[in-house]
Amino acid sequence: MNELQNDLLRTFDAKLHGLVNEFDESVRAEIREVWKSIDPGPSCRYSSELLMGIHEIVGKAYVDRGRQAAEVVRTSLCDIPDGVIVAMGDPFKQIIEQFFLNDPYLLLVSNTPGVYERRNAFPGKFFKESYDHHMALIKVTAANVTRRSIDRMNLLIVEAVLKAKARREGAQAESTTTISIVNSTLGSLQTGAGSISTVSLPA
């Protein structure tokens, strides 16, 4: 891989992380806001209700995060010359897989039992069974949405590579046709010139 391709990959990676870092922090702030309803008083929310709300927040966030990342992929591919993009399909896919490797929300959500404990939550408000149930649902949602997002972005890359190859092959075919026409024309001119040179002039 040459220096240009490495620069393009670094830029692509930086765009992905730059776009979602601010978004991820806003989602984490929403989760912390939900935690504010955990307190020692009777109005403290039950863990099942609270985690259901968190599930809705992160479920939507996974979808929006994937869409934003897909838009980065789409716009990045548009800026790359055909001759370069043909060789960069797999490296782009590797960056995308790496990007989605670490979940941005699960670690924070898993701190929920500790929040109930540290804030001396009203007795009977936290149920480990409901916590385990909702955490399992969140993990399934994360896995499914993330996989669909990765597949969508990989498809964008495959399409871009195929279109670039088609354009290159079309340009090469057109170039070959043009060269054939030029050679044919030159050949005709040379044949005509030869014929003219052999004409005998009258004495």
C-alpha positions in Angstrom: 0.0 0.0 0.0 1.4 3.4 -1.0 1.6 6.6 1.0 -1.6 8.1 -0.6 -3.6 5.0 0.3 -2.4 5.1 3.9 -3.2 8.8 4.2 -6.7 8.1 2.8 -7.3 5.3 5.3 -6.1 7.4 8.2 -8.4 10.3 7.2 -11.3 7.9 6.9 -10.7 6.4 10.3 -10.4 9.9 11.8 -13.6 11.0 10.1 -15.5 8.0 11.6 -14.3 8.6 15.1 -14.6 12.4 14.9 -18.2 12.1 13.9 -19.4 9.7 16.5 -17.3 10.8 19.5 -19.6 13.8 20.1 -22.7 11.7 19.4 -21.6 8.9 21.8 -21.0 11.4 24.5 -24.4 12.9 24.1 -25.9 9.4 24.4 -23.9 8.7 27.6 -25.1 12.0 29.0 -28.7 10.8 28.4 -28.0 7.6 30.3 -26.5 9.6 33.3 -29.6 11.8 33.2 -31.8 8.7 33.6 -29.7 7.7 36.6 -30.7 10.9 38.4 -34.0 9.3 39.2 -32.2 6.9 41.5 -32.3 8.1 45.1 -33.0 7.0 48.7 -36.7 8.2 48.5 -39.8 6.3 47.6 -39.9 8.1 44.2 -36.8 6.2 43.1 -37.5 4.3 39.9 -37.6 0.6 39.8 -34.7 -1.0 38.0 -36.9 -2.7 35.4 -38.6 0.6 34.4 -35.3 2.5 34.4 -33.5 -0.1 32.3 -36.3 -0.2 29.8 -35.8 3.5 29.3 -32.1 3.0 28.9 -32.7 0.2 26.4 -34.8 2.6 24.3 -32.1 5.2 24.4 -29.2 3.0 23.3 -31.3 1.0 20.8 -32.1 4.3 18.9 -28.5 5.4 19.4 -27.1 2.2 17.7 -29.3 2.8 14.7 -28.4 6.5 14.4 -24.7 5.8 15.0 -24.7 3.3 12.1 -26.5 5.7 9.8 -24.0 8.5 10.5 -21.1 6.1 10.0 -22.6 5.0 6.7 -22.8 8.6 5.5 -19.1 9.0 6.3 -18.4 5.9 4.2 -20.5 7.2 1.3 -19.0 10.7 1.2 -15.4 9.4 1.7 -15.8 7.0 -1.3 -17.0 9.7 -3.5 -13.7 11.7 -3.1 -11.4 8.8 -4.0 -10.2 8.4 -7.6 -11.3 5.2 -9.4 -7.7 3.9 -9.8 -7.2 4.1 -6.0 -10.5 2.9 -4.7 -10.3 -0.4 -6.6 -7.4 -1.5 -4.4 -8.9 -0.2 -1.1 -12.1 -2.1 -0.6 -10.7 -4.6 1.9 -8.7 -2.0 4.0 -11.8 0.1 4.3 -13.8 -2.9 5.5 -11.1 -3.7 8.1 -11.4 -0.2 9.5 -15.2 -0.5 9.8 -14.9 -3.8 11.6 -12.4 -2.3 14.0 -14.5 0.8 14.5 -17.5 -1.3 15.7 -15.4 -3.7 17.8 -15.8 -1.8 21.0 -19.3 -1.1 22.2 -19.7 2.6 23.2 -22.5 2.2 25.8 -22.6 -1.3 27.4 -19.8 -0.6 29.9 -21.6 2.5 31.1 -25.0 0.8 31.3 -23.4 -2.1 33.3 -22.6 0.4 36.1 -26.4 0.8 36.8 -26.3 -1.6 39.9 -23.5 0.3 41.4 -25.4 3.6 41.0 -28.3 2.1 42.9 -25.9 1.0 45.6 -23.9 4.2 45.9 -27.0 6.4 46.0 -28.6 4.2 48.7 -31.6 3.5 46.6 -34.9 3.0 48.3 -35.2 -0.7 49.4 -36.7 -3.0 46.9 -36.2 -0.8 43.9 -33.4 -2.8 42.3 -33.9 -6.3 41.0 -31.0 -8.2 39.7 -33.2 -10.5 37.6 -34.7 -7.5 35.7 -31.2 -6.0 35.3 -29.8 -9.3 33.8 -32.9 -9.5 31.5 -32.6 -6.0 30.2 -28.8 -6.2 29.8 -29.3 -9.3 27.7 -31.8 -7.5 25.5 -29.5 -4.5 25.1 -26.6 -6.8 24.1 -28.8 -8.6 21.5 -30.0 -5.2 20.1 -26.4 -4.0 19.9 -25.2 -7.1 18.1 -28.0 -7.1 15.6 -28.0 -3.4 14.8 -24.2 -3.3 14.6 -24.1 -6.2 12.2 -26.7 -4.6 9.9 -24.7 -1.4 10.0 -21.5 -3.1 9.1 -23.2 -5.0 6.3 -24.7 -1.8 4.9 -21.3 -0.1 4.9 -19.6 -3.1 3.3 -22.2 -3.0 0.6 -21.5 0.7 -0.1 -17.8 -0.2 -0.5 -18.5 -3.2 -2.8 -20.7 -1.0 -5.0 -18.2 1.8 -5.1 -15.4 -0.6 -6.1 -17.5 -2.3 -8.8 -18.6 1.0 -10.3 -15.0 2.2 -10.3 -13.9 -1.0 -12.1 -16.7 -0.6 -14.6 -15.7 3.0 -15.3 -12.0 2.1 -15.7 -12.9 -0.8 -18.1 -15.2 1.5 -20.0 -12.5 4.1 -20.3 -9.9 1.5 -21.4 -12.3 0.1 -24.0 -12.9 3.5 -25.3 -9.2 4.3 -25.4 -8.6 1.0 -27.3 -11.3 1.8 -29.8 -9.9 5.3 -30.3 -6.4 3.9 -30.8 -7.7 1.4 -33.4 -9.5 4.2 -35.3 -6.4 6.3 -35.3 -4.2 3.5 -36.4 -6.7 2.6 -39.1 -6.8 6.2 -40.3 -3.0 6.4 -40.3 -2.8 3.2 -42.3 -5.2 4.5 -44.9 -3.3 7.7 -45.2 0.0 5.9 -45.6 -1.5 3.6 -48.2 -2.9 6.6 -50.1 0.4 8.3 -50.0 2.1 5.3 -51.3 -0.3 5.1 -54.2 0.2 8.7 -55.1 4.0 8.3 -55.1 3.8 5.6 -57.8 1.7 7.6 -60.3 3.7 8.2 -63.5 3.7 11.7 -64.8 3.2 12.2 -68.6 6.4 12.9 -70.6 
